Amino acid sequence: MEQPKDWTGLPSGSHQFAAWASALSDTAWTASIYVWALATMDLRVDTTSEEVEGLRIVREICSNDIDPARLIERDTKNQFDILVDQHGLKTIVRFHFFGGSKKVEIHDGADPARVELASVSDLRKNGERIRASLKKILSTK
């Protein structure tokens, strides 16, 4: 019976890795080590309550112009993006919330693009710029 495989194509169970790898050529071995390293890296992303609150505020700000359900988050280790329709090129705002520092990058074309926030609720002070960013994205098809 064939061993089940996970998304990397590696046999499940780390004790089986050596047997699987020994059957590969040198080139395939190098590639498989790279895939294995990627598969075992800590890629977990922890979405903070501040990021969730920021998403809620941005949805509230934009609710007159778009169905809030179309505004989707994409969280990575370094940033938290709010996108229209999960489209990577349609980022309205990008949060950079690290430790005590809170910055938001607003993609409306105005300066400064990155704004320092005292608290997440300060997003409301930038509501017009956030709406301008949304309108700019919606106007480009």
BAFI-3210 file (N, C-alpha, C; in Angstrom, 3 decimals, decimal comma, padded with zeros to 6 digits):
// residues 141
n [1|2|3|4|5|6|7|8|9|10|11|12|13|14|15|16|17|18|19|20|21|22|23|24|25|26|27|28|29|30|31|32|33|34|35|36|37|38|39|40|41|42|43|44|45|46|47|48|49|50|51|52|53|54|55|56|57|58|59|60|61|62|63|64|65|66|67|68|69|70|71|72|73|74|75|76|77|78|79|80|81|82|83|84|85|86|87|88|89|90|91|92|93|94|95|96|97|98|99|100|101|102|103|104|105|106|107|108|109|110|111|112|113|114|115|116|117|118|119|120|121|122|123|124|125|126|127|128|129|130|131|132|133|134|135|136|137|138|139|140|141]
n.u [000,838|000,546|002,199|000,518|000,583|001,601|000,932|003,412|004,328|005,875|006,340|004,111|005,031|007,955|009,981|010,053|011,252|014,052|014,276|012,733|014,144|016,592|016,213|016,356|017,926|021,007|020,401|017,632|017,606|018,666|016,658|014,520|015,277|015,104|012,323|011,413|012,502|011,068|008,536|008,701|009,161|008,265|005,439|003,257|000,782|-000,196|-003,084|-003,814|-005,873|-006,010|-005,568|-007,858|-009,781|-009,038|-009,672|-012,455|-013,090|-012,230|-013,972|-016,343|-015,931|-015,896|-018,375|-020,500|-019,769|-019,150|-019,966|-019,325|-018,492|-016,949|-014,471|-011,564|-009,231|-005,662|-003,286|000,063|003,332|004,602|002,857|-000,541|-002,950|-005,718|-007,902|-009,691|-012,058|-010,323|-008,132|-004,826|-003,620|-005,276|-005,106|-006,287|-005,586|-002,716|-001,679|000,796|001,493|003,436|004,577|004,640|004,367|002,274|001,341|-000,176|-000,507|-001,711|-003,203|-003,761|-002,447|-001,656|000,563|001,689|002,264|002,429|001,125|001,382|-000,210|-001,851|-003,621|-005,679|-008,224|-007,763|-007,812|-010,212|-009,870|-008,524|-010,365|-011,432|-009,271|-008,957|-011,376|-010,954|-008,860|-010,191|-012,110|-010,407|-009,359|-011,698|-012,392|-010,554|-010,508]
n.v [-001,180|002,196|004,983|007,652|011,064|014,395|017,906|018,633|016,516|014,729|011,636|010,926|011,358|011,781|009,886|008,398|009,934|009,716|007,238|007,734|009,862|008,694|007,353|009,171|011,112|013,127|015,804|015,894|015,388|017,739|019,573|018,398|018,674|021,422|021,771|020,299|021,830|024,217|023,225|022,581|024,921|027,524|028,890|030,061|032,508|034,985|036,584|039,622|041,124|043,850|044,119|042,862|044,591|046,889|046,070|045,874|048,571|049,768|048,496|049,596|052,328|052,234|051,287|052,681|052,805|050,290|046,808|045,598|042,943|042,381|043,347|041,996|040,411|039,944|038,386|038,468|037,673|040,134|042,188|043,404|043,262|044,906|043,978|044,357|042,138|039,928|040,369|040,654|042,958|044,962|046,536|048,319|049,417|048,953|047,470|048,004|046,796|046,561|045,579|048,363|050,173|051,551|051,683|052,758|052,138|053,910|053,536|055,710|057,453|059,879|061,960|061,774|058,343|056,394|056,405|057,322|055,914|056,588|054,961|052,173|053,071|055,549|055,277|056,161|058,907|059,109|058,510|059,695|059,551|056,779|056,068|057,388|055,874|053,428|054,232|054,901|052,385|051,039|052,460|051,696|049,148]
n.w [000,000|-000,832|000,687|002,368|001,263|002,096|001,403|000,351|-001,042|000,215|001,937|004,619|008,019|009,760|010,166|007,908|006,020|005,435|004,116|001,875|000,699|000,073|-002,267|-004,268|-006,899|-006,935|-007,746|-007,464|-004,784|-003,626|-004,345|-002,994|-000,315|-000,047|-000,416|001,775|003,868|003,564|004,123|006,787|008,122|010,408|009,656|010,681|011,202|013,337|013,842|015,223|017,806|017,432|014,690|013,680|014,722|013,295|010,669|010,962|011,417|008,998|007,215|008,165|007,558|004,773|004,097|002,855|000,229|-000,772|-000,533|002,613|002,944|000,764|001,333|002,200|004,370|004,336|005,963|006,966|008,293|008,475|007,781|007,442|005,191|003,628|001,241|-001,876|-002,961|-002,625|-004,251|-005,029|-006,072|-005,403|-002,975|-000,277|002,258|004,359|007,253|009,719|012,487|015,057|018,096|020,132|018,111|015,679|012,455|009,447|006,060|003,487|000,411|-001,450|-003,046|-002,013|-000,036|003,328|002,566|004,522|007,721|011,093|013,910|016,988|018,262|017,269|016,726|015,654|012,962|011,983|011,785|009,442|007,564|005,187|003,436|003,296|002,103|-000,329|-001,343|-001,717|-003,662|-005,741|-006,392|-007,119|-009,387|-011,265|-013,491]
ca.u [000,000|001,335|002,124|-000,161|001,507|001,029|000,960|004,759|004,645|006,708|005,562|003,794|005,854|009,345|010,882|010,080|011,906|015,363|014,072|012,223|015,178|017,705|015,884|016,422|019,233|021,586|019,657|016,330|017,842|018,795|015,336|013,641|015,677|014,521|010,886|011,245|012,790|009,907|007,385|008,860|009,333|007,131|004,777|002,022|000,548|-001,136|-003,846|-004,039|-007,182|-005,912|-005,750|-009,280|-010,478|-008,748|-010,490|-013,836|-013,193|-012,134|-015,252|-017,332|-015,655|-016,173|-019,663|-021,381|-019,276|-018,950|-020,431|-018,183|-018,042|-015,957|-013,178|-010,997|-007,897|-004,569|-002,345|001,372|004,112|005,082|001,844|-001,933|-003,539|-007,152|-008,018|-011,013|-012,313|-009,145|-007,228|-003,563|-003,256|-006,317|-004,918|-006,753|-004,679|-001,811|-001,336|002,080|001,305|004,494|004,822|003,937|004,265|001,127|001,373|-001,060|-000,108|-002,938|-002,861|-004,583|-001,573|-001,296|001,687|002,534|001,557|002,419|000,688|001,526|-001,451|-001,716|-004,417|-006,359|-009,403|-007,337|-008,109|-011,379|-009,372|-008,051|-011,479|-011,556|-008,175|-009,254|-012,437|-010,329|-008,115|-011,187|-012,675|-009,346|-009,290|-012,942|-012,453|-009,687|-011,086]
ca.v [000,000|003,416|005,875|008,922|012,186|015,685|018,842|018,756|015,313|013,875|010,659|011,423|010,764|012,195|008,735|007,846|010,867|009,227|006,177|008,363|010,694|007,887|006,876|010,289|011,493|014,276|017,013|015,798|015,461|019,153|020,172|017,864|019,280|022,760|021,614|019,850|022,969|025,102|022,574|022,498|026,250|028,060|029,867|030,488|033,937|035,277|037,805|040,235|041,769|045,194|043,976|042,564|045,852|047,755|045,584|046,263|050,026|050,062|048,075|050,605|053,545|052,014|050,616|053,421|052,703|048,899|045,802|045,304|041,552|042,333|043,743|040,774|040,585|039,007|038,584|037,828|037,961|041,510|043,194|042,981|044,001|044,829|043,909|044,268|040,882|039,060|040,627|041,129|044,287|045,898|046,781|049,638|049,829|047,933|047,750|047,582|046,885|045,799|046,042|049,606|050,987|051,281|052,489|052,305|052,593|054,155|053,500|056,678|058,281|061,107|061,884|060,587|057,077|055,688|057,313|056,810|055,939|056,436|053,771|051,655|053,908|056,714|055,030|056,989|060,243|059,004|057,909|060,237|058,989|055,364|056,036|057,783|054,695|052,489|054,767|054,799|050,975|050,677|053,122|050,966|047,812]
ca.w [000,000|-000,964|001,841|002,094|001,131|002,441|000,279|-000,211|-001,797|001,044|002,702|005,954|009,077|009,564|010,163|006,552|005,121|005,004|003,126|000,656|000,108|-000,428|-003,606|-005,213|-007,439|-006,246|-008,081|-006,816|-003,349|-003,284|-004,448|-001,958|000,954|-000,072|-000,185|003,156|004,735|003,491|004,751|008,240|008,690|011,163|008,804|011,320|011,313|014,406|013,632|016,528|017,993|016,848|013,241|013,464|014,980|012,159|009,556|011,250|011,239|007,561|006,624|008,576|006,798|003,351|003,924|001,951|-001,147|-001,179|000,428|003,487|002,792|-000,319|001,882|002,760|004,942|004,046|007,063|006,882|009,498|008,491|007,485|007,381|004,082|003,367|-000,206|-002,488|-003,666|-002,488|-005,375|-004,471|-006,566|-004,974|-001,551|000,154|003,328|004,889|008,648|010,272|013,935|015,706|019,455|020,435|016,910|014,824|011,243|008,383|004,735|002,738|-001,013|-002,169|-003,876|-001,314|000,898|003,387|002,357|005,807|008,785|012,455|014,682|018,439|018,552|016,077|016,460|014,868|011,550|011,627|011,416|008,065|006,823|003,819|002,624|003,083|001,082|-001,603|-001,800|-002,222|-004,914|-006,758|-006,795|-007,806|-010,682|-012,199|-013,712]
c.u [000,881|001,116|001,341|000,860|000,805|001,203|002,333|005,114|005,510|005,827|005,290|004,623|007,315|010,302|010,990|010,847|013,227|015,219|013,597|013,321|016,309|017,448|016,029|017,839|019,740|020,806|018,300|016,487|017,928|017,438|014,425|013,990|015,078|013,020|010,625|011,475|011,622|008,715|007,483|009,073|008,079|006,514|003,458|001,963|-000,508|-001,799|-004,204|-005,430|-007,171|-006,116|-007,211|-010,116|-010,261|-009,557|-011,940|-014,047|-013,138|-013,419|-016,347|-017,172|-016,114|-017,579|-020,635|-021,004|-019,185|-019,552|-019,232|-017,657|-017,013|-014,568|-012,631|-009,590|-006,928|-003,477|-001,066|002,124|004,469|004,016|000,463|-002,586|-005,046|-007,327|-009,475|-011,078|-011,116|-008,153|-005,969|-003,140|-004,273|-006,268|-005,366|-005,808|-003,840|-001,422|000,051|001,975|002,333|004,744|003,995|003,713|003,067|001,187|000,404|-000,572|-001,387|-002,573|-003,763|-003,762|-001,150|-000,083|001,237|001,689|001,410|002,154|000,834|000,191|-001,129|-002,476|-005,140|-007,563|-009,054|-007,508|-009,272|-010,963|-008,880|-009,122|-011,604|-010,471|-008,421|-010,342|-011,887|-009,536|-009,068|-011,749|-011,674|-009,281|-010,544|-013,049|-011,551|-010,224|-010,022]
c.v [001,240|004,321|007,141|010,050|013,468|016,621|018,989|017,582|014,356|012,840|011,195|010,675|011,066|011,014|008,108|008,726|010,328|008,146|006,758|009,126|009,864|007,375|007,965|010,510|012,725|015,553|017,011|015,905|016,918|019,836|019,685|018,418|020,676|022,698|021,208|021,006|023,952|024,523|022,568|023,852|026,667|029,187|030,348|032,003|034,136|036,619|038,369|040,853|043,186|045,144|043,698|043,826|046,834|047,357|046,018|047,758|050,386|049,642|049,083|051,877|053,404|051,481|051,365|053,248|051,279|047,980|045,413|043,873|041,411|042,751|042,591|041,066|039,537|039,311|037,806|038,168|039,443|042,574|042,552|043,851|043,856|045,011|043,949|042,957|039,932|039,221|041,291|042,512|045,346|046,093|048,197|050,197|048,633|048,357|047,216|047,802|045,982|046,390|047,277|050,485|050,565|052,246|051,894|052,942|052,694|054,321|054,430|057,601|059,575|060,865|062,335|059,331|056,325|056,703|056,612|056,966|055,821|055,201|053,357|052,521|055,187|056,501|055,905|058,401|060,271|058,419|058,402|059,696|057,520|055,214|056,428|056,623|053,667|052,963|054,684|053,357|050,576|051,304|052,451|049,557|046,820]
c.w [000,000|000,248|001,470|002,064|001,546|001,245|-000,357|-001,106|-001,008|001,741|004,100|006,982|008,840|009,528|008,770|005,580|004,582|003,941|001,807|-000,065|-000,483|-001,839|-004,665|-005,725|-006,694|-006,506|-007,386|-005,305|-002,902|-003,308|-003,332|-000,580|001,049|000,229|001,262|004,127|004,737|004,242|006,269|008,899|009,452|010,347|009,411|011,408|012,388|014,133|015,003|016,599|017,421|015,337|012,902|013,682|013,829|010,933|009,747|011,009|009,754|006,854|006,944|007,747|005,346|003,070|003,017|000,489|-001,664|-000,116|001,296|003,365|001,668|000,147|002,705|003,274|004,400|005,065|006,795|008,168|009,605|008,289|007,426|006,317|004,078|001,872|-000,639|-003,256|-003,669|-003,637|-004,835|-004,919|-006,159|-003,461|-001,225|001,196|003,751|006,302|008,955|011,782|014,605|017,079|019,758|019,223|016,075|013,644|010,246|007,083|003,911|001,267|-001,826|-003,055|-003,199|-000,417|002,267|003,210|003,675|006,922|010,130|013,185|016,165|018,898|017,277|015,731|015,701|013,368|011,086|011,221|009,973|007,149|005,395|002,905|002,330|002,021|-000,286|-002,196|-002,389|-003,557|-006,056|-007,289|-007,576|-009,185|-011,724|-012,323|-014,053]
res [m|e|q|p|k|d|w|t|g|l|p|s|g|s|h|q|f|a|a|w|a|s|a|l|s|d|t|a|w|t|a|s|i|y|v|w|a|l|a|t|m|d|l|r|v|d|t|t|s|e|e|v|e|g|l|r|i|v|r|e|i|c|s|n|d|i|d|p|a|r|l|i|e|r|d|t|k|n|q|f|d|i|l|v|d|q|h|g|l|k|t|i|v|r|f|h|f|f|g|g|s|k|k|v|e|i|h|d|g|a|d|p|a|r|v|e|l|a|s|v|s|d|l|r|k|n|g|e|r|i|r|a|s|l|k|k|i|l|s|t|k]
***
